[in-house]
Amino acid sequence: MPRTVLIVDDERDTNDILASFVRSRGFEPIQLYAGGQVKAAVAEHKPALILLDIMLPGYDGFALCDSLKRDRETNLIPIVMVTALESSQHRAAGVRVGANGYLSKPFTPTQLYEAMDKALAWHEEHQKRGTHGEINFDIRSELTYLQQANDMLADLFAHTPLTDRQIKDLKQAVMEMGGNAIEWGHRKNADLVLRITYRIDPNCITLIIKDQGPGFNPGNLPHAASDEDPIGHIDLRNELGIREGGFGIMLARGLVDDFWYNTPGNEVTLIKRLDAPVDKPSS
């Protein structure tokens, strides 16, 4: 039985063209023309991929994508946005709501197939890893956007076995490490994108915060607090004219079960283990 691709586009000509391309790749197209039909169709057909228009009658494709990606039952379904909106701001908005691809109209068959293949490969990778779900948040380097992403993460945490105390710990760790990335990695350049990756595995929650800065050596931070000497850095910060603080890394490390930086030092991984395993959604 062929796998299905959900096509959501109110322009019938475009919908039919997409359906013919999808069919040529061996998939069965399920054609929808309104956003209100999507949730029921996803539940019925369990699509391998969704091709989603943004400007739908009575529906915002961004909001629909965000809703699907924030639901643990559907967040591993790859979504490619196919739209006439082609500005960089619209593309960034697609990334922020978790879209796996963004295809501007008009497009060529090759461009569509490349977007489909990339999105399906993403899904295949996570199936092999056994991950129950992953969501990426790409945000501007401003604390307001970091707080908004953190609030959305808290909504997702509520659907896991994490306790209220653990959720509070993770939220604080994200703010500390995200704030560090904005201040030190991006030097408060709001136009640089900060990526937060959220993964649900059977026995843990993983958060990865990555900035676009040059990185640093986390083992050589004389202006930051350390477990061995929590206040020794304060005098140095005063001498350098750096604001009060420097406790973020030490604090975040104590709020999670595992904590490490990548080799360049521009990506930090935070892991909180679960007392009970997460049930894998039915496929």
NORFEN-V100010 format. One record per residue. N is the residue number from 1. PHI is phi in degrees with one decimal (999 if undefined). D_CENTER is the distance of its C-alpha to the mean C-alpha in whole Angstrom. Layout:
N:PHI:D_CENTER + N:PHI:D_CENTER
//
This chain:
1:999:31 + 2:-67.2:29 + 3:-73.6:25 + 4:-102.7:24 + 5:-124.1:22 + 6:-84.2:22 + 7:-110.8:23 + 8:-119.8:22 + 9:-157.5:24 + 10:-79.4:27 + 11:-82.5:29 + 12:-64.1:31 + 13:-63.2:32 + 14:-62.9:29 + 15:-60.2:28 + 16:-66.9:31 + 17:-63.0:30 + 18:-60.4:26 + 19:-62.2:28 + 20:-68.4:31 + 21:-65.1:28 + 22:-61.9:26 + 23:-64.3:30 + 24:-67.9:31 + 25:-95.5:28 + 26:88.9:29 + 27:-99.5:27 + 28:-97.1:28 + 29:-78.6:27 + 30:-112.8:26 + 31:-94.8:27 + 32:-122.9:26 + 33:-124.6:27 + 34:-145.7:26 + 35:-63.8:22 + 36:-66.8:24 + 37:-88.9:25 + 38:-68.7:21 + 39:-58.0:21 + 40:-66.3:24 + 41:-67.4:24 + 42:-62.3:21 + 43:-64.4:22 + 44:-78.8:26 + 45:-101.7:25 + 46:46.8:21 + 47:-65.6:20 + 48:-78.3:19 + 49:-161.8:17 + 50:-122.6:17 + 51:-102.5:18 + 52:-121.4:18 + 53:-75.8:20 + 54:-94.8:19 + 55:-90.6:22 + 56:-108.8:24 + 57:-57.8:27 + 58:74.5:26 + 59:-135.2:22 + 60:-102.6:19 + 61:-59.9:17 + 62:-61.3:14 + 63:-64.3:15 + 64:-66.7:15 + 65:-61.9:12 + 66:-59.0:10 + 67:-63.9:13 + 68:-66.8:12 + 69:-75.9:9 + 70:-91.4:10 + 71:-97.4:13 + 72:-62.8:13 + 73:-74.8:16 + 74:-127.9:14 + 75:-75.0:10 + 76:-97.3:11 + 77:-78.7:13 + 78:-67.6:12 + 79:-126.1:13 + 80:-112.6:14 + 81:-83.1:16 + 82:-121.3:19 + 83:-151.4:21 + 84:-83.1:23 + 85:-79.7:21 + 86:-123.7:21 + 87:-73.1:20 + 88:-63.9:18 + 89:-65.6:17 + 90:-68.3:16 + 91:-62.3:14 + 92:-63.2:12 + 93:-64.5:12 + 94:-62.8:11 + 95:-63.7:8 + 96:-62.5:7 + 97:-92.6:7 + 98:94.2:5 + 99:-61.5:9 + 100:-90.1:10 + 101:-165.6:13 + 102:-142.6:15 + 103:-120.2:19 + 104:-88.9:21 + 105:-82.0:25 + 106:-77.1:27 + 107:-132.3:26 + 108:-97.3:27 + 109:-55.9:27 + 110:-61.4:26 + 111:-63.3:23 + 112:-64.1:22 + 113:-63.2:23 + 114:-64.3:21 + 115:-65.4:18 + 116:-63.6:19 + 117:-61.9:19 + 118:-65.0:16 + 119:-67.0:14 + 120:-68.5:16 + 121:-65.3:16 + 122:-58.5:13 + 123:-64.3:14 + 124:-61.5:17 + 125:-59.4:15 + 126:-76.0:14 + 127:-65.6:17 + 128:-66.4:19 + 129:-73.3:17 + 130:82.5:17 + 131:-70.6:14 + 132:-81.0:14 + 133:178.9:10 + 134:-148.3:7 + 135:-131.7:3 + 136:-109.6:1 + 137:-112.4:4 + 138:-107.4:7 + 139:-129.0:10 + 140:-65.4:13 + 141:-81.1:15 + 142:-136.1:17 + 143:-63.1:17 + 144:-61.6:17 + 145:-69.3:14 + 146:-62.7:13 + 147:-64.7:15 + 148:-62.9:13 + 149:-63.4:9 + 150:-66.0:11 + 151:-65.6:13 + 152:-66.4:11 + 153:-61.7:10 + 154:-61.1:13 + 155:-60.7:14 + 156:-70.3:12 + 157:-58.6:14 + 158:-65.1:17 + 159:-95.4:16 + 160:-115.0:17 + 161:-74.1:20 + 162:-58.8:19 + 163:-79.4:22 + 164:-59.0:22 + 165:-64.5:23 + 166:-65.8:20 + 167:-62.5:18 + 168:-61.8:20 + 169:-61.3:20 + 170:-64.9:16 + 171:-59.7:15 + 172:-67.3:18 + 173:-62.5:17 + 174:-63.1:14 + 175:-64.3:16 + 176:-64.7:18 + 177:-74.6:16 + 178:-65.9:14 + 179:-63.2:17 + 180:-60.9:19 + 181:-62.5:17 + 182:-66.7:17 + 183:-74.1:21 + 184:-99.2:22 + 185:-70.8:19 + 186:-101.5:19 + 187:50.4:23 + 188:62.1:21 + 189:-81.0:21 + 190:-64.2:19 + 191:-77.7:18 + 192:-78.1:16 + 193:-92.1:12 + 194:-101.9:11 + 195:-106.4:7 + 196:-118.0:6 + 197:-105.9:5 + 198:-116.1:6 + 199:-124.1:9 + 200:-107.5:12 + 201:-108.6:15 + 202:-55.2:18 + 203:-124.6:19 + 204:-160.8:17 + 205:-108.2:13 + 206:-116.6:12 + 207:-123.4:10 + 208:-121.6:10 + 209:-114.1:10 + 210:-126.8:11 + 211:-108.2:14 + 212:-100.8:16 + 213:-77.1:19 + 214:-74.7:22 + 215:88.4:21 + 216:-161.4:24 + 217:-97.3:26 + 218:-65.2:25 + 219:-86.2:28 + 220:-133.8:30 + 221:-128.7:29 + 222:-64.0:33 + 223:-92.5:31 + 224:-120.8:29 + 225:-67.8:30 + 226:-127.6:30 + 227:-60.7:31 + 228:-73.0:35 + 229:-144.1:35 + 230:-65.1:33 + 231:-119.6:35 + 232:-64.6:37 + 233:-82.0:34 + 234:-63.6:35 + 235:-61.7:39 + 236:-64.4:37 + 237:-61.7:34 + 238:-63.6:37 + 239:-64.4:39 + 240:-84.1:36 + 241:73.1:36 + 242:-89.4:32 + 243:-55.5:31 + 244:-62.2:31 + 245:141.6:29 + 246:90.1:27 + 247:-100.9:27 + 248:-58.4:23 + 249:-65.1:22 + 250:-62.6:25 + 251:-65.4:24 + 252:-62.6:20 + 253:-59.3:22 + 254:-79.9:24 + 255:-93.1:21 + 256:-125.2:20 + 257:-88.2:21 + 258:-136.6:20 + 259:-153.4:19 + 260:-156.6:19 + 261:-103.4:19 + 262:-75.4:19 + 263:-61.9:22 + 264:-66.5:21 + 265:88.7:20 + 266:-112.8:17 + 267:-146.1:15 + 268:-118.1:15 + 269:-110.6:14 + 270:-118.1:15 + 271:-127.1:16 + 272:-119.4:17 + 273:-78.6:20 + 274:-96.1:20 + 275:-71.7:24 + 276:-127.9:24 + 277:-68.0:22 + 278:-81.9:19 + 279:-70.8:21 + 280:-73.4:19 + 281:-61.1:19 + 282:-68.5:22 + 283:-103.1:21
//
